[in-house]
Amino acid sequence: MTKVCIVAGEASGDLIASALIKAVKDAGFAVEIEGIAGPKMQAAGAKTLFPMAALSVRGYVEALSALPRILKIRRQLIAHCLSQRPDLYIGVDAPDFNLGVEKRLKRAGIPTVHFVSPAVWAWRPERLAQMRAAADHTLLIFPMEAALYQKAAIPATYVGHPFAHRLPLPNQKAARERLKLRAETRYCVLMPGSRVGEINALAEAFILAAKALHARQPEVQFLVPLVTRETLTLFEATLSRLDAWGLPIRILFGHGQDALEAADCALIASGTATLEATLMACPHVVAYKVPWLTAWIMRRKAKLKRGQTPVVALPNILAGRPIVPEFLQAAATPLALAAALEQLLTDPVTASAQREALAALRHDLTRDTPRLLVEALKPFLPCR
């Protein structure tokens, strides 16, 4: 039995890691898995040593208060691995946590694999040196990363994106039937984030944008998929504070993928949801706000020139050109967001062009991911 330690830091990593676990088990490898696991990893058979939520922190400034707890977990995890000597450590995303663990274990002779490269193509290119020191092999999910790793002579394999492999092609009619939505109505999805901090930063702007859009396009209805009770409660409190319950709005607990598949457009906080919108070919607008100090640090790390605006929307980064409108910090005003959404709803040429560009990105991200994962991991999984 091969002992594998897998560590994920948030919901997207939990889903990606669960796909890896399933691929390895389906290929016939006998593995015993523990680490830091969310519900999907645990459902796939992983034992969790610490709660995954303890690592889910947004931004530099916001991480300061959580730092002592996170460092304590990292010390305990390293001590556990050095004592139990797993045959393989796999860090899934969460580079600020995982790379330090991987470097320490690699020095101790424990093989390490990192799944999901840090965004070295967008900022902090010095992390390529960290990847070389930390991981024996890196599993890449975006096509443009392969050339960077090859140039840096770092062992890596492009495996495609697990989400792209597992999601069926979008079918708006079927999605609307699943959600019991009217076929003739136009729907706009609001996705202000999966963390409490994101809701605090963006919910008001998103709701006010919806009010402005509804004033101009009163037939449009709104879907708001939220993933935790905390974010749902906070969003509803913001609706009450803004006296916005008169909006034709339907709050969903989960069902984000269904909502994007069913919708005509979406307003999304930059993050994993933009990938889901890309895979669903849902025309969308991206917004993001962080505390000023976090924004300043990110600008410094990205080495932007004075006056240059960072690009954060994943479709724009993947395509190397503007595909979706993005509004950052002070630019993310309700009126600006409403105007961008209205263009997607009223200009068929703009909406169609974005859908076609998103569909092309999905094609680039789709590979036989389970097979490629197993092939890359074979040297580290001798027992079968």
C-alpha positions as a Markdown table, in Angstrom:
| # | Residue | x | y | z |
|---|---|---|---|---|
| 1 | Met | 0.0 | 0.0 | 0.0 |
| 2 | Thr | 1.4 | 3.4 | -1.1 |
| 3 | Lys | 1.1 | 6.1 | 1.5 |
| 4 | Val | 0.3 | 9.5 | 0.0 |
| 5 | Cys | -0.2 | 12.8 | 1.8 |
| 6 | Ile | -2.3 | 15.3 | -0.1 |
| 7 | Val | -2.9 | 18.9 | 1.0 |
| 8 | Ala | -5.5 | 21.3 | -0.4 |
| 9 | Gly | -6.2 | 24.8 | 0.9 |
| 10 | Glu | -9.7 | 25.7 | -0.3 |
| 11 | Ala | -12.8 | 24.5 | -2.2 |
| 12 | Ser | -11.3 | 24.6 | -5.7 |
| 13 | Gly | -8.2 | 22.6 | -4.5 |
| 14 | Asp | -10.5 | 20.1 | -2.8 |
| 15 | Leu | -12.3 | 19.4 | -6.1 |
| 16 | Ile | -9.0 | 19.2 | -8.1 |
| 17 | Ala | -7.5 | 16.9 | -5.5 |
| 18 | Ser | -10.6 | 14.6 | -5.5 |
| 19 | Ala | -10.2 | 14.2 | -9.2 |
| 20 | Leu | -6.6 | 13.2 | -8.8 |
| 21 | Ile | -7.5 | 10.7 | -6.1 |
| 22 | Lys | -10.2 | 9.2 | -8.3 |
| 23 | Ala | -7.9 | 8.9 | -11.3 |
| 24 | Val | -5.2 | 7.1 | -9.3 |
| 25 | Lys | -7.7 | 4.7 | -7.7 |
| 26 | Asp | -9.4 | 4.0 | -11.1 |
| 27 | Ala | -6.0 | 3.2 | -12.5 |
| 28 | Gly | -5.7 | 0.4 | -10.0 |
| 29 | Phe | -3.1 | 1.9 | -7.6 |
| 30 | Ala | -3.4 | 0.8 | -4.0 |
| 31 | Val | -3.1 | 4.1 | -2.1 |
| 32 | Glu | -3.7 | 5.2 | 1.5 |
| 33 | Ile | -4.4 | 8.9 | 1.6 |
| 34 | Glu | -4.3 | 11.5 | 4.4 |
| 35 | Gly | -3.5 | 15.2 | 4.6 |
| 36 | Ile | -5.6 | 18.3 | 4.7 |
| 37 | Ala | -8.8 | 17.5 | 2.9 |
| 38 | Gly | -12.1 | 19.1 | 2.2 |
| 39 | Pro | -15.4 | 17.2 | 1.8 |
| 40 | Lys | -14.8 | 16.1 | -1.8 |
| 41 | Met | -11.4 | 14.6 | -1.0 |
| 42 | Gln | -12.8 | 12.9 | 2.1 |
| 43 | Ala | -15.6 | 11.4 | 0.0 |
| 44 | Ala | -12.9 | 10.1 | -2.3 |
| 45 | Gly | -11.3 | 8.3 | 0.6 |
| 46 | Ala | -8.8 | 10.8 | 2.1 |
| 47 | Lys | -8.4 | 11.2 | 5.9 |
| 48 | Thr | -7.9 | 14.8 | 7.0 |
| 49 | Leu | -5.5 | 15.7 | 9.7 |
| 50 | Phe | -6.5 | 19.4 | 10.0 |
| 51 | Pro | -9.6 | 21.3 | 8.9 |
| 52 | Met | -9.1 | 22.7 | 5.4 |
| 53 | Ala | -11.0 | 25.9 | 6.3 |
| 54 | Ala | -8.1 | 26.9 | 8.5 |
| 55 | Leu | -6.0 | 27.5 | 5.3 |
| 56 | Ser | -8.7 | 29.4 | 3.4 |
| 57 | Val | -7.5 | 33.0 | 3.8 |
| 58 | Arg | -8.0 | 35.9 | 1.3 |
| 59 | Gly | -5.2 | 38.4 | 0.6 |
| 60 | Tyr | -1.9 | 39.5 | 2.3 |
| 61 | Val | -3.4 | 41.8 | 4.9 |
| 62 | Glu | -6.2 | 39.4 | 5.8 |
| 63 | Ala | -3.7 | 36.6 | 6.3 |
| 64 | Leu | -1.9 | 38.4 | 9.1 |
| 65 | Ser | -4.3 | 37.5 | 11.9 |
| 66 | Ala | -4.5 | 33.9 | 10.7 |
| 67 | Leu | -0.7 | 33.5 | 10.3 |
| 68 | Pro | 0.1 | 32.0 | 13.7 |
| 69 | Arg | -2.5 | 29.3 | 13.3 |
| 70 | Ile | -1.4 | 28.5 | 9.8 |
| 71 | Leu | 2.3 | 28.3 | 10.8 |
| 72 | Lys | 1.4 | 26.0 | 13.7 |
| 73 | Ile | -0.5 | 23.7 | 11.3 |
| 74 | Arg | 2.4 | 23.7 | 8.9 |
| 75 | Arg | 4.9 | 22.8 | 11.6 |
| 76 | Gln | 2.6 | 20.0 | 12.8 |
| 77 | Leu | 2.1 | 18.7 | 9.3 |
| 78 | Ile | 5.9 | 18.6 | 8.6 |
| 79 | Ala | 6.5 | 16.8 | 11.9 |
| 80 | His | 3.8 | 14.3 | 11.0 |
| 81 | Cys | 5.2 | 13.6 | 7.6 |
| 82 | Leu | 8.8 | 13.3 | 8.8 |
| 83 | Ser | 7.6 | 10.8 | 11.4 |
| 84 | Gln | 5.3 | 8.8 | 9.2 |
| 85 | Arg | 7.4 | 9.1 | 5.9 |
| 86 | Pro | 4.7 | 9.0 | 3.2 |
| 87 | Asp | 5.8 | 7.6 | -0.1 |
| 88 | Leu | 4.6 | 10.9 | -1.8 |
| 89 | Tyr | 3.5 | 14.4 | -0.8 |
| 90 | Ile | 1.2 | 16.2 | -3.2 |
| 91 | Gly | 0.6 | 19.9 | -2.6 |
| 92 | Val | -2.5 | 21.1 | -4.4 |
| 93 | Asp | -2.4 | 24.8 | -5.1 |
| 94 | Ala | -2.0 | 26.9 | -1.8 |
| 95 | Pro | 1.6 | 27.7 | -2.7 |
| 96 | Asp | 2.2 | 30.0 | 0.3 |
| 97 | Phe | 1.5 | 26.9 | 2.5 |
| 98 | Asn | 2.5 | 24.0 | 0.4 |
| 99 | Leu | 5.9 | 25.1 | -1.1 |
| 100 | Gly | 7.5 | 25.5 | 2.3 |
| 101 | Val | 6.3 | 22.0 | 3.3 |
| 102 | Glu | 7.4 | 20.5 | 0.0 |
| 103 | Lys | 10.9 | 22.0 | 0.3 |
| 104 | Arg | 11.4 | 20.7 | 3.8 |
| 105 | Leu | 10.1 | 17.2 | 2.9 |
| 106 | Lys | 12.1 | 17.1 | -0.4 |
| 107 | Arg | 15.3 | 17.8 | 1.6 |
| 108 | Ala | 14.4 | 14.9 | 3.8 |
| 109 | Gly | 14.2 | 12.5 | 0.9 |
| 110 | Ile | 10.4 | 12.4 | 0.6 |
| 111 | Pro | 9.2 | 12.7 | -3.1 |
| 112 | Thr | 7.1 | 15.8 | -3.7 |
| 113 | Val | 4.7 | 16.8 | -6.4 |
| 114 | His | 2.9 | 20.2 | -6.8 |
| 115 | Phe | -0.4 | 20.2 | -8.6 |
| 116 | Val | -1.4 | 23.7 | -10.0 |
| 117 | Ser | 1.5 | 26.0 | -10.6 |
| 118 | Pro | 1.6 | 29.4 | -8.9 |
| 119 | Ala | 0.7 | 32.2 | -11.3 |
| 120 | Val | 4.3 | 32.7 | -12.4 |
| 121 | Trp | 3.0 | 33.9 | -15.8 |
| 122 | Ala | 1.2 | 36.8 | -14.2 |
| 123 | Trp | 3.3 | 37.8 | -11.2 |
| 124 | Arg | 6.2 | 36.8 | -8.9 |
| 125 | Pro | 8.2 | 35.0 | -11.6 |
| 126 | Glu | 10.8 | 34.3 | -8.9 |
| 127 | Arg | 8.6 | 31.5 | -7.7 |
| 128 | Leu | 10.0 | 29.3 | -10.5 |
| 129 | Ala | 13.1 | 29.0 | -8.4 |
| 130 | Gln | 10.9 | 28.1 | -5.5 |
| 131 | Met | 9.2 | 25.4 | -7.5 |
| 132 | Arg | 12.6 | 23.9 | -8.5 |
| 133 | Ala | 13.6 | 23.7 | -4.8 |
| 134 | Ala | 10.2 | 22.4 | -3.6 |
| 135 | Ala | 8.8 | 19.9 | -6.1 |
| 136 | Asp | 10.2 | 16.9 | -7.8 |
| 137 | His | 7.5 | 17.3 | -10.4 |
| 138 | Thr | 4.8 | 19.9 | -11.2 |
| 139 | Leu | 1.4 | 19.2 | -12.7 |
| 140 | Leu | 0.3 | 22.1 | -14.8 |
| 141 | Ile | -3.3 | 23.1 | -15.6 |
| 142 | Phe | -2.9 | 25.9 | -18.1 |
| 143 | Pro | -1.3 | 25.5 | -21.5 |
| 144 | Met | 1.0 | 28.5 | -21.5 |
| 145 | Glu | 2.8 | 27.2 | -18.3 |
| 146 | Ala | 4.5 | 24.4 | -20.1 |
| 147 | Ala | 7.0 | 26.6 | -22.0 |
| 148 | Leu | 7.9 | 28.5 | -18.9 |
| 149 | Tyr | 8.8 | 25.3 | -17.0 |
| 150 | Gln | 10.6 | 23.9 | -19.9 |
| 151 | Lys | 12.7 | 27.0 | -20.3 |
| 152 | Ala | 13.5 | 26.9 | -16.6 |
| 153 | Ala | 14.4 | 23.2 | -16.8 |
| 154 | Ile | 11.9 | 22.2 | -14.2 |
| 155 | Pro | 10.2 | 18.8 | -14.5 |
| 156 | Ala | 6.5 | 19.4 | -15.3 |
| 157 | Thr | 3.6 | 18.0 | -17.2 |
| 158 | Tyr | 0.6 | 19.8 | -18.7 |
| 159 | Val | -2.4 | 17.7 | -17.7 |
| 160 | Gly | -5.2 | 20.0 | -18.8 |
| 161 | His | -7.7 | 21.5 | -16.3 |
| 162 | Pro | -9.7 | 18.9 | -14.3 |
| 163 | Phe | -12.8 | 21.1 | -14.5 |
| 164 | Ala | -12.6 | 21.2 | -18.3 |
| 165 | His | -12.3 | 17.4 | -18.5 |
| 166 | Arg | -15.2 | 16.6 | -16.2 |
| 167 | Leu | -17.8 | 19.2 | -17.2 |
| 168 | Pro | -20.2 | 18.4 | -20.1 |
| 169 | Leu | -20.7 | 20.9 | -22.8 |
| 170 | Pro | -23.1 | 23.7 | -21.8 |
| 171 | Asn | -26.8 | 23.2 | -22.5 |
| 172 | Gln | -28.7 | 26.3 | -21.5 |
| 173 | Lys | -32.1 | 24.7 | -22.0 |
| 174 | Ala | -31.3 | 21.7 | -19.8 |
| 175 | Ala | -29.8 | 23.9 | -17.1 |
| 176 | Arg | -32.9 | 26.1 | -17.0 |
| 177 | Glu | -35.1 | 23.0 | -16.7 |
| 178 | Arg | -33.0 | 21.8 | -13.7 |
| 179 | Leu | -33.4 | 25.1 | -12.0 |
| 180 | Lys | -37.0 | 25.5 | -13.0 |
| 181 | Leu | -36.4 | 28.8 | -14.8 |
| 182 | Arg | -38.5 | 30.2 | -17.6 |
| 183 | Ala | -37.2 | 29.6 | -21.1 |
| 184 | Glu | -38.0 | 33.0 | -22.4 |
| 185 | Thr | -36.7 | 35.1 | -19.5 |
| 186 | Arg | -33.3 | 36.7 | -19.5 |
| 187 | Tyr | -31.1 | 35.9 | -16.5 |
| 188 | Cys | -28.0 | 37.5 | -15.0 |
| 189 | Val | -25.9 | 35.7 | -12.4 |
| 190 | Leu | -24.3 | 37.6 | -9.5 |
| 191 | Met | -21.3 | 35.8 | -8.0 |
| 192 | Pro | -19.7 | 38.2 | -5.4 |
| 193 | Gly | -17.3 | 35.5 | -4.1 |
| 194 | Ser | -17.1 | 32.4 | -2.0 |
| 195 | Arg | -15.5 | 34.0 | 1.1 |
| 196 | Val | -16.9 | 36.3 | 3.7 |
| 197 | Gly | -14.2 | 38.9 | 2.9 |
| 198 | Glu | -15.3 | 38.9 | -0.8 |
| 199 | Ile | -18.9 | 39.4 | 0.1 |
| 200 | Asn | -18.0 | 42.3 | 2.4 |
| 201 | Ala | -16.0 | 43.9 | -0.4 |
| 202 | Leu | -18.3 | 43.3 | -3.4 |
| 203 | Ala | -21.9 | 42.5 | -2.4 |
| 204 | Glu | -23.0 | 46.1 | -2.1 |
| 205 | Ala | -21.5 | 47.0 | -5.5 |
| 206 | Phe | -23.1 | 43.9 | -7.1 |
| 207 | Ile | -26.5 | 44.6 | -5.7 |
| 208 | Leu | -26.5 | 48.2 | -6.6 |
| 209 | Ala | -25.3 | 47.3 | -10.1 |
| 210 | Ala | -28.3 | 44.9 | -10.3 |
| 211 | Lys | -30.7 | 47.7 | -9.2 |
| 212 | Ala | -29.2 | 50.0 | -11.9 |
| 213 | Leu | -29.5 | 47.3 | -14.6 |
| 214 | His | -33.0 | 46.4 | -13.6 |
| 215 | Ala | -34.1 | 50.0 | -13.8 |
| 216 | Arg | -33.0 | 50.0 | -17.5 |
| 217 | Gln | -33.9 | 46.4 | -18.3 |
| 218 | Pro | -36.8 | 45.5 | -16.0 |
| 219 | Glu | -37.4 | 42.1 | -17.6 |
| 220 | Val | -34.0 | 40.8 | -16.4 |
| 221 | Gln | -34.0 | 38.5 | -13.4 |
| 222 | Phe | -31.1 | 37.7 | -11.1 |
| 223 | Leu | -29.6 | 34.4 | -9.8 |
| 224 | Val | -27.2 | 34.5 | -6.8 |
| 225 | Pro | -25.5 | 31.1 | -6.0 |
| 226 | Leu | -23.7 | 31.2 | -2.6 |
| 227 | Val | -21.7 | 28.3 | -1.2 |
| 228 | Thr | -21.8 | 28.8 | 2.6 |
| 229 | Arg | -24.4 | 29.7 | 5.2 |
| 230 | Glu | -22.1 | 32.6 | 6.3 |
| 231 | Thr | -21.9 | 34.2 | 2.8 |
| 232 | Leu | -25.6 | 33.6 | 2.3 |
| 233 | Thr | -26.5 | 35.3 | 5.5 |
| 234 | Leu | -24.2 | 38.2 | 4.8 |
| 235 | Phe | -25.5 | 38.7 | 1.3 |
| 236 | Glu | -29.1 | 38.7 | 2.5 |
| 237 | Ala | -28.2 | 41.3 | 5.2 |
| 238 | Thr | -26.8 | 43.5 | 2.5 |
| 239 | Leu | -29.9 | 43.2 | 0.4 |
| 240 | Ser | -31.9 | 44.3 | 3.5 |
| 241 | Arg | -29.6 | 47.2 | 4.2 |
| 242 | Leu | -29.9 | 48.4 | 0.6 |
| 243 | Asp | -33.6 | 47.9 | 0.5 |
| 244 | Ala | -33.2 | 45.7 | -2.5 |
| 245 | Trp | -35.6 | 42.8 | -1.8 |
| 246 | Gly | -37.8 | 44.3 | -4.5 |
| 247 | Leu | -35.4 | 43.0 | -7.2 |
| 248 | Pro | -36.4 | 39.9 | -9.1 |
| 249 | Ile | -33.7 | 37.9 | -7.4 |
| 250 | Arg | -33.4 | 34.2 | -6.5 |
| 251 | Ile | -30.7 | 33.1 | -4.1 |
| 252 | Leu | -29.4 | 29.6 | -4.6 |
| 253 | Phe | -27.4 | 27.5 | -2.1 |
| 254 | Gly | -24.7 | 26.1 | -4.4 |
| 255 | His | -25.7 | 25.4 | -8.1 |
| 256 | Gly | -23.2 | 27.9 | -9.4 |
| 257 | Gln | -22.4 | 25.8 | -12.4 |
| 258 | Asp | -26.1 | 25.4 | -13.2 |
| 259 | Ala | -26.7 | 29.1 | -12.9 |
| 260 | Leu | -23.8 | 30.0 | -15.2 |
| 261 | Glu | -25.0 | 27.4 | -17.7 |
| 262 | Ala | -28.5 | 28.8 | -17.6 |
| 263 | Ala | -27.7 | 32.5 | -17.7 |
| 264 | Asp | -27.4 | 35.1 | -20.4 |
| 265 | Cys | -24.7 | 37.0 | -18.6 |
| 266 | Ala | -22.9 | 37.1 | -15.2 |
| 267 | Leu | -21.1 | 39.5 | -12.9 |
| 268 | Ile | -18.3 | 37.6 | -11.1 |
| 269 | Ala | -15.7 | 38.2 | -8.5 |
| 270 | Ser | -12.3 | 37.4 | -10.0 |
| 271 | Gly | -11.4 | 33.8 | -9.0 |
| 272 | Thr | -12.4 | 30.2 | -9.7 |
| 273 | Ala | -15.9 | 31.3 | -10.8 |
| 274 | Thr | -14.4 | 33.0 | -13.8 |
| 275 | Leu | -13.0 | 29.6 | -14.9 |
| 276 | Glu | -16.5 | 28.0 | -14.5 |
| 277 | Ala | -18.0 | 30.8 | -16.6 |
| 278 | Thr | -15.4 | 30.2 | -19.2 |
| 279 | Leu | -16.1 | 26.5 | -19.4 |
| 280 | Met | -19.8 | 27.2 | -19.5 |
| 281 | Ala | -19.2 | 29.9 | -22.3 |
| 282 | Cys | -21.3 | 32.3 | -20.2 |
| 283 | Pro | -20.6 | 36.0 | -21.2 |
| 284 | His | -19.5 | 37.8 | -18.1 |
| 285 | Val | -18.0 | 40.9 | -16.4 |
| 286 | Val | -15.3 | 40.6 | -13.7 |
| 287 | Ala | -14.9 | 42.8 | -10.7 |
| 288 | Tyr | -12.6 | 42.7 | -7.7 |
| 289 | Lys | -11.8 | 44.9 | -4.7 |
| 290 | Val | -9.2 | 44.3 | -2.0 |
| 291 | Pro | -7.9 | 46.5 | 0.8 |
| 292 | Trp | -5.5 | 49.2 | -0.5 |
| 293 | Leu | -2.5 | 47.6 | 1.2 |
| 294 | Thr | -3.2 | 44.2 | -0.4 |
| 295 | Ala | -3.6 | 45.9 | -3.8 |
| 296 | Trp | -0.3 | 47.8 | -3.3 |
| 297 | Ile | 1.6 | 44.7 | -2.5 |
| 298 | Met | 0.1 | 42.8 | -5.5 |
| 299 | Arg | 1.1 | 45.6 | -7.8 |
| 300 | Arg | 4.6 | 45.5 | -6.5 |
| 301 | Lys | 4.8 | 41.8 | -6.9 |
| 302 | Ala | 3.5 | 42.0 | -10.4 |
| 303 | Lys | 6.2 | 44.6 | -11.2 |
| 304 | Leu | 3.7 | 46.9 | -12.9 |
| 305 | Lys | 4.8 | 50.2 | -14.3 |
| 306 | Arg | 3.2 | 53.4 | -12.9 |
| 307 | Gly | -0.3 | 53.9 | -14.3 |
| 308 | Gln | -0.4 | 50.3 | -15.7 |
| 309 | Thr | -3.6 | 48.4 | -14.7 |
| 310 | Pro | -3.1 | 44.8 | -13.7 |
| 311 | Val | -5.0 | 42.0 | -15.6 |
| 312 | Val | -6.8 | 39.7 | -13.2 |
| 313 | Ala | -9.6 | 38.0 | -15.2 |
| 314 | Leu | -8.5 | 34.5 | -16.0 |
| 315 | Pro | -10.0 | 34.4 | -19.5 |
| 316 | Asn | -8.0 | 37.6 | -20.4 |
| 317 | Ile | -4.8 | 36.1 | -19.1 |
| 318 | Leu | -5.3 | 32.8 | -20.9 |
| 319 | Ala | -6.2 | 34.5 | -24.2 |
| 320 | Gly | -3.5 | 37.1 | -23.9 |
| 321 | Arg | -6.0 | 39.7 | -24.9 |
| 322 | Pro | -9.2 | 41.4 | -23.5 |
| 323 | Ile | -12.1 | 39.0 | -23.7 |
| 324 | Val | -14.2 | 39.9 | -20.7 |
| 325 | Pro | -14.5 | 43.4 | -19.2 |
| 326 | Glu | -12.8 | 43.7 | -15.8 |
| 327 | Phe | -13.3 | 46.4 | -13.2 |
| 328 | Leu | -10.8 | 46.6 | -10.3 |
| 329 | Gln | -10.8 | 48.6 | -7.1 |
| 330 | Ala | -12.4 | 52.1 | -7.5 |
| 331 | Ala | -13.3 | 51.3 | -11.1 |
| 332 | Ala | -15.8 | 48.7 | -9.9 |
| 333 | Thr | -18.7 | 51.1 | -9.5 |
| 334 | Pro | -22.3 | 49.9 | -9.7 |
| 335 | Leu | -23.0 | 52.1 | -12.8 |
| 336 | Ala | -19.9 | 50.8 | -14.7 |
| 337 | Leu | -20.8 | 47.2 | -13.9 |
| 338 | Ala | -24.4 | 47.7 | -14.9 |
| 339 | Ala | -23.4 | 49.3 | -18.2 |
| 340 | Ala | -21.1 | 46.4 | -19.1 |
| 341 | Leu | -23.8 | 43.9 | -18.3 |
| 342 | Glu | -26.3 | 45.8 | -20.3 |
| 343 | Gln | -24.1 | 45.6 | -23.3 |
| 344 | Leu | -23.9 | 41.9 | -23.1 |
| 345 | Leu | -27.7 | 41.7 | -22.8 |
| 346 | Thr | -28.5 | 44.1 | -25.6 |
| 347 | Asp | -25.6 | 43.7 | -28.1 |
| 348 | Pro | -25.8 | 40.2 | -29.7 |
| 349 | Val | -22.4 | 40.8 | -31.5 |
| 350 | Thr | -20.6 | 41.5 | -28.3 |
| 351 | Ala | -22.1 | 38.6 | -26.5 |
| 352 | Ser | -21.6 | 36.2 | -29.3 |
| 353 | Ala | -17.9 | 37.2 | -29.7 |
| 354 | Gln | -17.3 | 36.6 | -26.0 |
| 355 | Arg | -19.0 | 33.2 | -26.1 |
| 356 | Glu | -16.9 | 32.1 | -29.1 |
| 357 | Ala | -13.7 | 33.2 | -27.4 |
| 358 | Leu | -14.6 | 31.4 | -24.2 |
| 359 | Ala | -15.4 | 28.2 | -26.1 |
| 360 | Ala | -12.0 | 28.4 | -27.7 |
| 361 | Leu | -10.4 | 28.6 | -24.3 |
| 362 | Arg | -12.3 | 25.6 | -23.1 |
| 363 | His | -11.0 | 23.6 | -26.0 |
| 364 | Asp | -7.4 | 24.6 | -25.1 |
| 365 | Leu | -7.9 | 23.5 | -21.5 |
| 366 | Thr | -9.5 | 20.2 | -22.3 |
| 367 | Arg | -7.2 | 17.1 | -22.2 |
| 368 | Asp | -7.5 | 13.5 | -21.1 |
| 369 | Thr | -6.6 | 14.7 | -17.6 |
| 370 | Pro | -7.0 | 11.4 | -15.6 |
| 371 | Arg | -4.7 | 9.5 | -18.0 |
| 372 | Leu | -2.1 | 12.3 | -18.0 |
| 373 | Leu | -2.2 | 12.5 | -14.2 |
| 374 | Val | -1.6 | 8.8 | -13.8 |
| 375 | Glu | 1.2 | 8.8 | -16.4 |
| 376 | Ala | 2.9 | 11.7 | -14.5 |
| 377 | Leu | 2.5 | 10.1 | -11.1 |
| 378 | Lys | 3.5 | 6.5 | -12.1 |
| 379 | Pro | 7.2 | 7.0 | -11.1 |
| 380 | Phe | 6.0 | 8.0 | -7.6 |
| 381 | Leu | 3.4 | 5.2 | -7.2 |
| 382 | Pro | 5.2 | 1.9 | -7.4 |
| 383 | Cys | 2.5 | -0.3 | -5.8 |
| 384 | Arg | -0.4 | -1.4 | -8.0 |
